[in-house]
Amino acid sequence: MNYDIIGDIHGHADALKALLAEMGYRSHGGAWRHSNRTAVFVGDFIDRGPRQVEAVDVVRRMVDARSAEAILGNHEFNAIAWYLPDPNQPGEYLRPHHSAKYGSKNFKQHKAFLDEVIGTPMHKEIIEWFLTLPLWLELDGIRAVHACWHKPFMEYLAPKLADGNRLTRELMGEACREPANEQEKDSPEPSIFKAVEALTKGIEIPLPDPHRFVDKDGHSRRRVRTRWWDRDANSYWKSAMLDDVAREALPEDQIPDHVRIGHDGGAPVFIGHYWLTGTPRLLTDTVACLDYSIAKGGQLVAYRWEGEPLLDSSKFLWVGK
């Protein structure tokens, strides 16, 4: 099987259709199809871009036609949590709409999608479809997850999930229940929250005081995502996913062993999520990220896999600048 793994779309339906056309897919019978290839979407179909419902519709029709596979991204997870009531707090939702802790941040991140679906039957229909998406895929020769291939967490989650590695409404409640304190959050012991968080958002660690950074949306943070795929990234300054200036200011103190995941030696892994920029490039010869910031004026990127056990940077293809 030949696969075209496609990165985060974020409501950019025009870019998606242009990329599919560039790869030889054609729209017929209500879905984009290729004669001998299958697309694999690594999640984050919504939020930020100009054509939310259309982007979801393209992906959904391809999945229904079996010309594509798709997994759950953190933005789909957040959309489900925004929609579902919190059974423990009457009148509230699993993802707070407004609160002292979150302010209006959750709404701003989700506004582009809500503007198209709020108050329409499409909202419920799309959320129901998001709940059918697996957290990860193991296909013939490749693996896909939105942010981090964390085998111990997957083994912990698998017996609790619905068929096909899918979250249920009941599990959504547990997946949204953040640990009460940072010590619990950063312990190596698994939980539903920590496992789903890692798979859909990556591994995060607290920076030692007084270090802080400002994220892509202008929020000050002290927890930073790590280069989980890099076993040599054993210190804060080596592992932190920050720009070079911010990273070089971090100490050489060792990070905890349990957050140094690395590639496990199995099939190549494809991810999205990380808002990379510049010319698409491999993270390692067995791990590739396909998110190149289409929602921030970057590219929509695909990798054209044809059976190679070690990935080849010449197999990237993209539309955009």
Residue, then its C-alpha position, 0 to 999 in steps of 0.5 A: m500500500n502506498y500512503d500520502i500522509i497529510g498534515d494539519i489542515h486547520g480549515h484551509a479547504d482550498a489548500l487541501k484540494a490543491l494538495l490532493a490535485e497535485m498528488g493526482y487525486r481526483s474528485h468523483g463519486g462525491a470524494w477525492r480518490h487516487s487509483n492506487r494510493t490512500a491518504v492518511f490525515v494526522g488530525d487538526f482539520i478545524d480552527r483558525g482557517p477560512r473554510q472549516v466545514e468544507a475541510v471536514d467534509v473533504v476528509r470525511r467523504m474520503v474516509d467514508a469512501r475508503s480513499a483515506e484514513a484519519i486520526l483525532g487531533n487535539h483540535e478535534f478533541n477540544a471541539i468534542a470537549w467544548y460541545l459535551p456537558d460536564p456531568n460533574q458541573p451542571g451548566e458547564y462543559l468539559r472544555p470551559h467556555h469562559s472561566a477565571k482560569y481560561g478567560s476567553k482563550n478557549f473561545k478564541q481558539h475555537k471561534a472559526f469553527l463555531d462561527e460556521v456551525i454554532g446553532t446548526p445541526m452540523h455541529k452535533e453531526i461533526i462532533e459525532w463524527f470526530l468521536t469515531l476517529p481513532l487516537w492512533l493508526e497502525l497501518d501496513g508499514i507506517r504508524a500515525v498519531h497526532a503528537c507523540w507515539h508513546k507506546p506505554f501510554m497506548e498500552y495503558l489506554a487500549p483496553k479502555l478505548a472503544d473499538g478502533n482506539r476511539l474515545t467514548r463520551e465517558l472517557m472524554g470526561e476523564a481525559c479532560r480531568e486535569p490532575a490537581n497538582e503539578q507533581e501528579k501531572d508530571s509523575p510517571e504513573p499513567s492516567i487517562f488524562k496524561a495518556v490522551e494529553a501526550l498522544t494529542k498534544g505531546i510531552e510537556i515538562p515544567l521549566p525550572d524557575p525562573h524560565r518562561f516563554v511566550d507561545k505562538d498565541g502570545h500566552s506566557r508559559r512555563r511548561v514546554r513541549t519536548r523533542w520526544w523523538d530524540r533520545d539524545a535530547n536529555s537536558y532542558w536546553k536540548s529537549a525544549m521545542l523553542d527557538d534557538v535563542a530561548r532554548e540556549a538560555l535554558p540550563e543543562d540540567q537533565i530532564p526526567d528519564h520517563v519523558r525521553i520516549g524516542h522512536d521504539g525501532g518499529a515502523p516509521v511514525f508520522i505526526g502533526h501538531y508542532w507548527l514547524t516552519g521553513t522547508p519540510r525536513l525529517l525529524t529523524d529517519t523514522v519520524a516525520c512531522l507534517d505540520y508546517s503552519i498552514a494556518k500561520g501562512g506556511q505550507l500544507v505538507a504531505y509525505r508520499w510513502e512507498g514502502e521505505p523503512l527509512l524515510d526520505s526527505s525528497k518524499f515531501l510535497w507541499v502547497g503554499k509558500 
